[in-house]
Amino acid sequence: MLRMAGAQLQIVGEKPCAVLCTFSTDSEMKNMDQIVMSDTTSSARRRAARLAKGYSLEDLAIATGLTVAEITAAEEAGVQVPEHHVERIEHVLA
């Protein structure tokens, strides 16, 4: 994360997605937990649900019995993921 005079640049995921936000005060920036992109793919919803629950990739891997690589694949758009992996992830995040 790069902070520049009342602004924040955040790189999200392995594929860079930069978002620049400006704030009128430092307190506004401190109160901001995360930037939510308007991506409605099922993989993006899974990632957003994981982050909303406060799970790291490692935490979710332990809770589901899947590997970090399998969780990461389920959060990437366009990647085919076995249905039972998706079911395990959704069960834990429900």
C-alpha positions as CSV (number, residue, x, y, z in Angstrom):
1,M,0.0,0.0,0.0
2,L,1.3,3.4,-0.9
3,R,0.1,6.5,0.9
4,M,0.5,9.9,-0.7
5,A,-0.8,13.1,0.8
6,G,-4.4,12.0,1.7
7,A,-4.6,9.3,-1.0
8,Q,-4.1,5.5,-0.9
9,L,-3.1,3.2,-3.7
10,Q,-3.9,-0.4,-3.1
11,I,-2.9,-3.4,-5.2
12,V,-5.3,-6.3,-4.9
13,G,-4.5,-9.9,-5.7
14,E,-1.9,-11.4,-8.0
15,K,-3.1,-9.5,-11.1
16,P,-2.6,-5.8,-10.2
17,C,-5.7,-3.8,-9.9
18,A,-4.9,-0.3,-8.7
19,V,-7.5,1.9,-7.0
20,L,-6.8,5.5,-6.0
21,C,-9.0,7.1,-3.4
22,T,-8.7,10.6,-2.0
23,F,-9.7,11.6,1.5
24,S,-10.4,15.0,3.0
25,T,-8.9,14.0,6.3
26,D,-6.5,11.4,7.7
27,S,-9.3,10.1,10.0
28,E,-11.4,9.2,6.9
29,M,-8.4,7.1,5.7
30,K,-7.9,5.4,9.0
31,N,-11.6,4.4,9.2
32,M,-11.5,2.8,5.8
33,D,-11.1,-1.0,6.1
34,Q,-11.0,-2.0,2.5
35,I,-11.8,-1.0,-1.0
36,V,-14.5,-3.1,-2.7
37,M,-14.4,-3.4,-6.4
38,S,-17.6,-3.9,-8.3
39,D,-16.8,-7.3,-9.6
40,T,-19.8,-9.7,-9.4
41,T,-18.2,-12.9,-10.6
42,S,-18.7,-15.9,-8.3
43,S,-14.9,-16.0,-7.7
44,A,-14.9,-12.3,-6.6
45,R,-17.9,-12.9,-4.3
46,R,-16.0,-15.8,-2.7
47,R,-13.0,-13.7,-2.1
48,A,-15.1,-10.8,-0.8
49,A,-16.9,-13.2,1.6
50,R,-13.5,-14.6,2.9
51,L,-12.2,-11.1,3.5
52,A,-15.5,-10.0,5.2
53,K,-15.2,-12.9,7.6
54,G,-11.6,-11.9,8.3
55,Y,-10.1,-15.2,7.0
56,S,-6.6,-15.2,5.4
57,L,-6.0,-17.8,2.6
58,E,-4.3,-20.0,5.2
59,D,-7.2,-19.7,7.7
60,L,-9.7,-20.7,5.1
61,A,-7.5,-23.6,3.9
62,I,-7.4,-25.0,7.4
63,A,-11.1,-24.6,7.9
64,T,-12.0,-26.2,4.6
65,G,-9.3,-28.9,4.4
66,L,-8.2,-27.5,1.0
67,T,-4.8,-26.1,0.1
68,V,-4.0,-22.4,-0.3
69,A,-3.5,-23.1,-4.0
70,E,-7.0,-24.6,-4.3
71,I,-8.5,-21.6,-2.4
72,T,-6.6,-19.2,-4.7
73,A,-7.9,-20.9,-7.8
74,A,-11.4,-20.7,-6.5
75,E,-11.0,-16.9,-6.2
76,E,-9.6,-16.3,-9.7
77,A,-11.9,-15.4,-12.5
78,G,-12.1,-17.9,-15.3
79,V,-10.5,-20.8,-13.5
80,Q,-12.5,-24.1,-13.4
81,V,-12.7,-25.3,-9.9
82,P,-14.1,-28.7,-8.7
83,E,-17.7,-28.2,-7.4
84,H,-16.8,-29.9,-4.1
85,H,-14.1,-27.3,-3.5
86,V,-16.6,-24.5,-4.0
87,E,-19.1,-26.3,-1.7
88,R,-16.5,-26.6,1.1
89,I,-15.6,-22.9,0.8
90,E,-19.2,-21.7,0.8
91,H,-20.0,-24.0,3.7
92,V,-17.3,-22.4,5.9
93,L,-18.1,-18.8,4.8
94,A,-21.9,-19.2,5.2
